[in-house]
Amino acid sequence: MTPFLPDVIERYRALGAWGDETVWQRFIANCQAMPERDAVIDDPRRPTFTVGTPKRLTYRDLAEAADRLAAVLVSDGFEKDDVIVVQLPNVAEQIELYLAAAKLGLVISPIPIQYRHKEIADVLEISGATACFTTSNFKGFDHVEFFLTRPSGPPVRVYAWGCSRNPGAIDLEARLAERAQGQEGESVKAAQVSPDEIFSICWTSGTEAKPKGVPRTHNNWMTTGKGIVAGGRLRDGCRLLNPFPTVNMASIGGIWMPWLITCGTFVLHHPFDLDGFLDQLKSEHINYTVVAPALLNRIARDKKLLASLDLGELDGIGTGSAPPDAWMMRVFERELNVTVTNFFGSNEGVSLTSGIDDVADPEARARFFPRAGHSRFAWRNPAMNWSETKLLNVETGKEIDEPGRVGELIIRGPSVFPGYFRRGTVIRDVFDDEGYYSSGDLFEIAEDASGPRYYRFVGRKREMIIRGGMNISPLELDSLLSKHPLLKDAAVAGYPDDRLGERVCAYVVPEEGAEISLESLAEFLTEQGLAQYKFPERLQILEALPRSPLNKIVRRKLTSTSTK
């Protein structure tokens, strides 16, 4: 299925942003160039959380595994454009399946391993998928049994690794073993697939009743990957460590596509464990990885850990999901000689990259993103020139062109999705008449000596706290509280107030043995120079903040039902 209109395809091909290469074609080119190079390496802890033994696959090995799996799918009647749901942890078989789907022109629909009845029923209904690929064990949970006994949603075929105890599922290990023994004939041919066709449907977690399906084409993903490669200065043969679930923009766009583009080595890590992660950085000679800002802060604060760190051949780290702290970026760059690149992205294809070539100072890189596609400014990262962006006043819809005023980011470009997916139809009503997508993300224009070149992220439109008519950015307070020496973690959210509309509640996770009060928080924020109307007026002590699989704070789950 080609979801983009012909004029859009023509525009981005003329720019050089889109080309003629699919995911499968890029992979095969890598196999031909470097067949013996390491392609995919499992987490050595794999037997502790799921079925199977850890794999180390060269490009030749991976191609053979993907071919065998593709042949099984064809023999079972799968056809081009069929949607398949994938619920797997970060294991080599997941990558084999993605490549087999790319070869056959199937559409992968990866979902977080945490999804259960409600989310999965919605995904199956919206996507129209008729098959799911999963595992019999992830950290003791039997996903095969779950799919076979779920109470609602359309019926699907369940394919599984490690399903010997589940006769209702199709045992992929047995089927693939037969294929390896040559019992089913020669390898199947690759389907005729255009890079302008849909490769994946990822899912927004959103605030609405149902998740939204976000289709992206091969060329969408290629564009995102090129921007990451340029922004992070990734080189040919780069060894990348992936600690995020390979289900959405952060991991597919942020690590998997750069792996393909650089003919690199994709090293898997899941579920996250700091000691194991640091061990893999060194033992697997990792050059690049992606880490959430909260974890980078934790590492940068731990003087004992910093003194003992051996990062091996690590050159760069990508970060995002929340604004990183400038002090942390200085620690990594000046004390550890590791460049930190700041990314802002969404499943829908909003993709801003603040890399060292465009924003040299780490303090500025922590706060600012290139004002992508503005006619006055050119960027070394070509992806920042391919997209066009504007800020619109949330109330009037008029364009904002001066610094310091908050507006909603709208964007059009080669990384942006074609519209939300629902049972074979792409819904395009999320775009304006000029083809701009309204992101729901609030930014303001920022400037340096060269002019108003940058954007600064303020927050999500729906997360802004409005206290007595004054806008308060939760991210601003999150960032300040992250510097508090007695807090492990902290976030704020609004709570209803009859007089002011909303007030601020702080949710904090103290360091062990630390005593935290509203008064002590107020003293700290006063020292930081924060205006008093933004101060938290409630405090709730938590053992942990609610976070998504990408380590983003799930603000809607924060409640203000108690005070302390």
Salt bridges, closest charged atoms under 4 A:
ASP20 OD1 - ARG13 NH1 2.55
GLU21 OE1 - ARG26 NH1 3.49
GLU36 OE2 - ARG60 NH1 1.63
ASP38 OD2 - ARG56 NH2 3.83
ASP38 OD2 - ARG239 NH1 3.63
ASP42 OD2 - ARG46 NH1 2.67
ASP43 OD2 - ARG45 NH2 2.61
ASP43 OD2 - HIS269 ND1 3.46
ASP67 OD1 - LYS103 NZ 2.61
ASP76 OD1 - ARG175 NH2 2.96
ASP81 OD1 - LYS80 NZ 3.79
GLU93 OE1 - ARG46 NH1 2.91
GLU93 OE2 - LYS55 NZ 3.18
GLU96 OE2 - LYS55 NZ 3.12
ASP122 OD2 - LYS118 NZ 2.49
GLU125 OE1 - LYS210 NZ 3.83
GLU125 OE2 - ARG422 NH2 3.05
ASP142 OD2 - ARG165 NH2 3.53
GLU184 OE1 - ARG179 NH1 3.86
ASP196 OD2 - ARG13 NH2 2.97
GLU197 OE1 - LYS80 NZ 2.49
GLU208 OE2 - LYS212 NZ 3.29
GLU208 OE2 - ARG462 NH2 3.98
ASP236 OD2 - ARG37 NH2 3.81
GLU284 OE2 - ARG56 NH1 2.83
GLU284 OE1 - ARG239 NH2 3.19
ASP310 OD2 - LYS282 NZ 3.10
GLU313 OE2 - HIS285 ND1 2.90
ASP315 OD2 - ARG235 NH1 2.52
GLU333 OE2 - ARG365 NH1 2.41
ASP357 OD1 - ARG233 NH2 2.60
GLU363 OE1 - ARG330 NH1 3.05
GLU388 OE2 - ARG412 NE 2.79
GLU402 OE2 - ARG405 NH1 2.36
GLU408 OE1 - LYS461 NZ 3.04
GLU434 OE1 - LYS390 NZ 3.32
ASP441 OD1 - ARG460 NH1 2.65
GLU444 OE2 - ARG456 NE 2.89
GLU463 OE1 - ARG555 NE 3.35
GLU476 OE1 - LYS534 NZ 2.88
ASP478 OD2 - ARG555 NH2 2.83
ASP489 OD1 - ARG547 NH2 2.94
ASP497 OD1 - ARG503 NE 2.79
GLU537 OE2 - ARG467 NE 2.90
GLU537 OE1 - ARG503 NH1 2.48
